[in-house]
Amino acid sequence: MKSLFYKLLAKLMGRNIDNTPTSVILDQMTEKRPLPVGMTEFDIWSDRVISGTGLPATPESQKFALAQMLINLKPTEDHECDAYFIKALRKSAINQIAVAKMEQIRDEAKARLKAEEEEAAQLNAAATPVVTTADVVSINGSKA
């Protein structure tokens, strides 16, 4: 009965109040809703989705990602639950961190390999004797 009250209140107000039970919010997140078709609708929808992600990224970058996700939906998809986009944004952030870590590891390996190659070249140069024309002795024992 209590959750029904909060669901009705959210429908009437267009938003949840501070003490809305988590179960009501979870039900709302999994409910398929129409996707935005106007700029104001997009802002309201994206703000709602972004509030559920808990990501430290800027709202602009998250809205950009959400817009890209909308573009990539199939033409028959005009309703989707917020949880889909929340999970997709979080997965996008996970992928971004994974790529950054892979690049960091690759760059560190390249730097280490370059340092090893430079060290080997220096050792090779030090081990190779330098022969000058003054050191060349002719067959009969006189210097060339």
Beta strands, then each sheet from edge to edge (+ up, - down):
strand 1: 32-34
strand 2: 79-81
sheet 1: 1+ 2-
end
